[in-house]
Amino acid sequence: HNQHEVLQIVKNIALEHNTCVAIVIHDLNLAIRYCDRFIFLKDSQIYSYGGLETMTPENIEAVYRIHVHIIECMGVPVIVPFPDEKVEVDEAAKEENKEPLNES
């Protein structure tokens, strides 16, 4: 509850003052709810950057190496992890910083 309050206050201040706020947050559900832009880092490099369009299962799986689904709940995207499902990442795509290859 407190995290949501703090992030909402920060978002409101940023909007009110038309300013940029940078935060480091590993809770992707908080990030997707309160942030406008996202940077995925992998192996000390920028893997992906952008708006909501960059918050994809493919990017999350490549960076966090965990299978996820993104569902919508009451108009808000929610990231649901499935840690028991193994994620295969195509090594060539990884080197080229492209989307991973997911195999079931």
LOGUBA-498680 format. One record per residue: residue number from 0; residue in one letter; chain; z, y, x of N, C-alpha, C in turn. Coordinates in nm, 2 decimals. Atoms other than C-alpha are relative to their C-alpha. Last residue first. Example, Ala and Ser with C-alpha at 12.3 -4.5 7.8 and 13.67 -1.06 7.14 Angstrom:
<pts>
(1,'S','A',(0.00,-0.11,-0.09),(0.71,-0.11,1.37),(0.08,0.11,-0.08))
(0,'A','A',(0.00,-0.12,0.09),(0.78,-0.45,1.23),(0.00,0.12,0.09))
</pts>
This chain:
<pts>
(103,'S','A',(-0.10,0.07,0.08),(-2.52,-2.46,0.78),(0.03,-0.14,0.06))
(102,'E','A',(0.04,0.14,0.04),(-2.71,-2.26,1.04),(0.12,-0.06,-0.07))
(101,'N','A',(-0.11,0.08,0.06),(-2.67,-1.89,1.08),(-0.06,-0.13,-0.04))
(100,'L','A',(0.05,0.11,0.08),(-2.91,-1.72,1.33),(0.11,-0.08,-0.05))
(99,'P','A',(-0.02,0.14,-0.04),(-2.77,-1.39,1.45),(-0.07,-0.10,-0.09))
(98,'E','A',(-0.08,0.07,0.10),(-2.91,-1.04,1.39),(0.01,-0.15,0.05))
(97,'K','A',(0.06,0.01,0.14),(-3.04,-0.87,1.70),(0.09,-0.09,-0.09))
(96,'N','A',(-0.07,-0.08,0.09),(-2.87,-0.76,2.02),(-0.06,0.01,-0.14))
(95,'E','A',(0.09,-0.11,0.04),(-3.14,-0.91,2.24),(0.07,0.10,-0.10))
(94,'E','A',(0.04,-0.07,-0.12),(-2.89,-1.13,2.42),(-0.08,0.12,-0.04))
(93,'K','A',(-0.12,-0.06,-0.05),(-2.73,-1.24,2.09),(-0.04,0.09,0.12))
(92,'A','A',(-0.03,-0.11,0.08),(-3.07,-1.31,1.94),(0.12,0.08,0.05))
(91,'A','A',(0.11,-0.09,-0.03),(-3.15,-1.54,2.23),(0.02,0.13,-0.08))
(90,'E','A',(-0.03,-0.06,-0.13),(-2.81,-1.71,2.20),(-0.11,0.10,0.03))
(89,'D','A',(0.11,0.03,-0.09),(-2.86,-1.79,1.83),(0.02,0.08,0.13))
(88,'V','A',(0.07,-0.13,-0.04),(-2.51,-1.77,1.68),(-0.12,-0.04,0.10))
(87,'E','A',(0.09,0.02,-0.11),(-2.38,-2.07,1.49),(-0.07,0.13,0.03))
(86,'V','A',(0.12,-0.09,-0.01),(-2.09,-1.99,1.26),(-0.07,-0.03,0.13))
(85,'K','A',(0.04,-0.04,-0.14),(-1.85,-2.27,1.17),(-0.12,0.08,-0.01))
(84,'E','A',(0.15,0.02,-0.02),(-1.71,-2.29,0.82),(-0.04,0.06,0.13))
(83,'D','A',(0.03,0.14,-0.02),(-1.33,-2.34,0.81),(-0.15,-0.03,0.02))
(82,'P','A',(-0.02,0.04,-0.14),(-1.27,-1.97,0.86),(-0.03,-0.14,0.03))
(81,'F','A',(-0.01,0.15,0.02),(-1.42,-1.87,0.52),(0.01,-0.06,0.14))
(80,'P','A',(0.02,0.09,-0.11),(-1.36,-1.49,0.51),(0.01,-0.15,-0.04))
(79,'V','A',(-0.08,0.12,0.01),(-1.40,-1.28,0.20),(-0.03,-0.09,0.11))
(78,'I','A',(0.05,0.10,-0.09),(-1.52,-0.92,0.25),(0.10,-0.12,-0.01))
(77,'V','A',(-0.12,0.07,-0.06),(-1.47,-0.71,-0.06),(-0.06,-0.11,0.09))
(76,'P','A',(0.03,0.12,-0.08),(-1.72,-0.45,-0.17),(0.13,-0.05,0.06))
(75,'V','A',(-0.04,-0.01,-0.14),(-1.57,-0.21,-0.44),(-0.04,-0.13,0.08))
(74,'G','A',(0.09,-0.09,-0.06),(-1.72,-0.17,-0.79),(0.03,0.02,0.15))
(73,'M','A',(-0.03,-0.13,0.06),(-1.43,-0.35,-0.96),(-0.08,0.12,0.07))
(72,'C','A',(-0.11,0.01,0.09),(-1.47,-0.64,-0.72),(0.03,0.14,-0.05))
(71,'E','A',(-0.04,-0.12,0.06),(-1.80,-0.69,-0.54),(0.11,-0.02,-0.10))
(70,'I','A',(0.01,0.00,0.15),(-1.85,-0.98,-0.31),(0.04,0.14,-0.05))
(69,'I','A',(-0.04,-0.13,0.05),(-1.92,-1.00,0.06),(-0.03,0.00,-0.15))
(68,'H','A',(0.08,-0.05,0.11),(-1.92,-1.35,0.19),(0.05,0.14,-0.03))
(67,'V','A',(-0.05,-0.08,0.11),(-1.79,-1.45,0.53),(-0.10,0.02,-0.11))
(66,'H','A',(0.09,0.00,0.11),(-1.83,-1.71,0.81),(0.07,0.09,-0.11))
(65,'I','A',(-0.06,0.06,0.12),(-1.63,-1.63,1.12),(-0.09,0.02,-0.12))
(64,'R','A',(0.02,0.14,-0.01),(-1.75,-1.55,1.47),(0.07,-0.07,-0.11))
(63,'Y','A',(-0.13,0.06,0.02),(-1.60,-1.20,1.46),(-0.01,-0.15,0.00))
(62,'V','A',(-0.11,-0.07,-0.07),(-1.90,-1.02,1.60),(0.13,-0.08,0.00))
(61,'A','A',(0.04,-0.01,-0.14),(-2.19,-1.24,1.49),(0.11,0.05,0.09))
(60,'E','A',(0.00,0.13,-0.06),(-2.03,-1.33,1.16),(-0.03,0.00,0.15))
(59,'I','A',(-0.14,0.04,-0.01),(-1.96,-0.97,1.08),(0.01,-0.14,0.06))
(58,'N','A',(-0.07,-0.07,-0.10),(-2.31,-0.87,1.16),(0.14,-0.04,0.02))
(57,'E','A',(0.06,0.04,-0.13),(-2.47,-1.15,0.96),(0.07,0.07,0.11))
(56,'P','A',(-0.05,0.13,-0.04),(-2.23,-1.10,0.66),(-0.05,-0.04,0.14))
(55,'T','A',(0.06,0.12,0.05),(-2.34,-0.74,0.65),(0.07,-0.13,0.04))
(54,'M','A',(-0.12,0.09,0.03),(-2.16,-0.41,0.70),(-0.06,-0.12,-0.07))
(53,'T','A',(-0.03,0.08,-0.12),(-2.46,-0.24,0.86),(0.11,-0.10,-0.02))
(52,'E','A',(0.10,0.10,-0.03),(-2.60,-0.12,0.53),(0.02,-0.09,0.12))
(51,'L','A',(-0.04,0.13,0.07),(-2.27,0.05,0.46),(-0.10,-0.11,0.02))
(50,'G','A',(-0.07,-0.01,0.12),(-2.36,0.31,0.72),(0.03,-0.13,-0.06))
(49,'G','A',(0.07,-0.06,0.12),(-2.47,0.27,1.07),(0.10,0.01,-0.12))
(48,'Y','A',(-0.06,-0.13,0.04),(-2.40,0.10,1.40),(-0.07,0.05,-0.12))
(47,'S','A',(0.06,-0.06,0.12),(-2.45,-0.25,1.53),(0.07,0.13,-0.03))
(46,'Y','A',(0.08,0.11,0.06),(-2.37,-0.45,1.85),(-0.08,0.06,-0.12))
(45,'I','A',(0.03,-0.03,0.14),(-2.24,-0.16,2.06),(-0.10,-0.11,-0.05))
(44,'Q','A',(0.12,-0.07,0.03),(-2.13,-0.32,2.38),(-0.01,0.03,-0.14))
(43,'S','A',(-0.01,-0.13,-0.06),(-1.79,-0.43,2.53),(-0.13,0.08,-0.02))
(42,'D','A',(0.01,0.01,-0.15),(-1.87,-0.80,2.46),(-0.01,0.14,0.06))
(41,'K','A',(-0.01,0.14,-0.04),(-1.92,-0.71,2.09),(-0.03,-0.01,0.15))
(40,'L','A',(0.00,0.02,-0.14),(-1.85,-0.38,1.92),(0.00,-0.15,0.03))
(39,'F','A',(-0.04,0.13,-0.04),(-1.95,-0.31,1.56),(-0.01,-0.01,0.15))
(38,'I','A',(0.05,0.04,-0.13),(-1.96,0.06,1.48),(0.06,-0.14,0.02))
(37,'F','A',(-0.06,0.11,-0.07),(-1.93,0.17,1.12),(-0.06,-0.03,0.13))
(36,'R','A',(0.08,0.05,-0.11),(-2.00,0.48,0.92),(0.08,-0.10,0.07))
(35,'D','A',(0.14,-0.03,0.03),(-1.87,0.61,0.58),(-0.10,-0.07,0.10))
(34,'C','A',(0.09,-0.05,-0.11),(-1.52,0.47,0.60),(-0.15,0.02,-0.05))
(33,'Y','A',(-0.04,-0.14,-0.03),(-1.25,0.43,0.33),(-0.10,0.06,0.10))
(32,'R','A',(-0.05,-0.08,0.11),(-1.33,0.11,0.14),(0.01,0.14,0.03))
(31,'I','A',(0.11,-0.01,0.10),(-1.55,-0.07,0.40),(0.04,0.09,-0.12))
(30,'A','A',(0.11,-0.07,-0.06),(-1.29,0.00,0.67),(-0.11,0.02,-0.11))
(29,'L','A',(-0.04,-0.14,0.00),(-1.00,-0.12,0.46),(-0.11,0.09,0.05))
(28,'N','A',(-0.01,-0.04,0.14),(-1.18,-0.44,0.39),(0.05,0.14,-0.02))
(27,'L','A',(0.13,-0.04,0.05),(-1.28,-0.47,0.75),(0.00,0.04,-0.14))
(26,'D','A',(0.00,0.05,0.14),(-0.93,-0.48,0.88),(-0.12,0.06,-0.07))
(25,'H','A',(0.06,0.14,0.00),(-1.00,-0.43,1.25),(0.01,-0.06,-0.14))
(24,'I','A',(-0.07,0.08,0.10),(-0.95,-0.05,1.25),(-0.07,-0.14,0.00))
(23,'V','A',(0.03,0.13,-0.04),(-1.03,0.21,1.51),(0.08,-0.09,-0.09))
(22,'I','A',(-0.11,0.09,-0.01),(-1.05,0.55,1.36),(-0.04,-0.14,0.05))
(21,'A','A',(0.03,0.13,-0.06),(-1.28,0.84,1.41),(0.13,-0.08,0.00))
(20,'V','A',(-0.12,0.07,-0.05),(-1.25,1.14,1.18),(-0.04,-0.13,0.05))
(19,'C','A',(0.02,0.15,-0.04),(-1.54,1.38,1.13),(0.14,-0.05,0.04))
(18,'T','A',(-0.02,0.04,-0.14),(-1.49,1.72,0.96),(-0.02,-0.15,0.01))
(17,'N','A',(0.14,0.03,-0.04),(-1.60,1.89,0.63),(0.00,-0.04,0.15))
(16,'H','A',(0.03,-0.08,-0.12),(-1.25,2.03,0.59),(-0.14,-0.02,0.06))
(15,'E','A',(-0.04,-0.14,0.03),(-1.19,1.90,0.24),(-0.04,0.09,0.11))
(14,'L','A',(0.09,-0.06,0.10),(-1.39,1.58,0.31),(0.03,0.15,-0.03))
(13,'A','A',(0.13,0.00,-0.07),(-1.19,1.50,0.63),(-0.11,0.06,-0.10))
(12,'I','A',(-0.01,-0.11,-0.10),(-0.86,1.59,0.46),(-0.14,0.02,0.06))
(11,'N','A',(0.00,-0.13,0.08),(-0.95,1.36,0.16),(0.00,0.12,0.09))
(10,'K','A',(0.13,-0.02,0.06),(-1.04,1.07,0.39),(-0.01,0.13,-0.07))
(9,'V','A',(0.09,-0.03,-0.11),(-0.72,1.11,0.59),(-0.14,0.03,-0.05))
(8,'I','A',(-0.04,-0.13,-0.04),(-0.51,1.11,0.27),(-0.10,0.05,0.11))
(7,'Q','A',(0.05,-0.09,0.10),(-0.70,0.81,0.14),(0.03,0.14,0.04))
(6,'L','A',(0.14,-0.01,-0.01),(-0.64,0.63,0.47),(-0.06,0.09,-0.10))
(5,'V','A',(0.03,-0.07,-0.12),(-0.27,0.70,0.46),(-0.15,0.02,0.02))
(4,'E','A',(-0.04,-0.14,0.02),(-0.23,0.59,0.10),(-0.04,0.09,0.12))
(3,'H','A',(0.09,-0.06,0.10),(-0.43,0.27,0.15),(0.03,0.15,-0.02))
(2,'Q','A',(0.13,-0.01,-0.07),(-0.23,0.18,0.46),(-0.10,0.07,-0.09))
(1,'N','A',(0.00,-0.12,-0.09),(0.09,0.25,0.28),(-0.13,0.02,0.07))
(0,'H','A',(0.00,-0.12,0.08),(0.00,0.00,0.00),(0.00,0.13,0.09))
</pts>
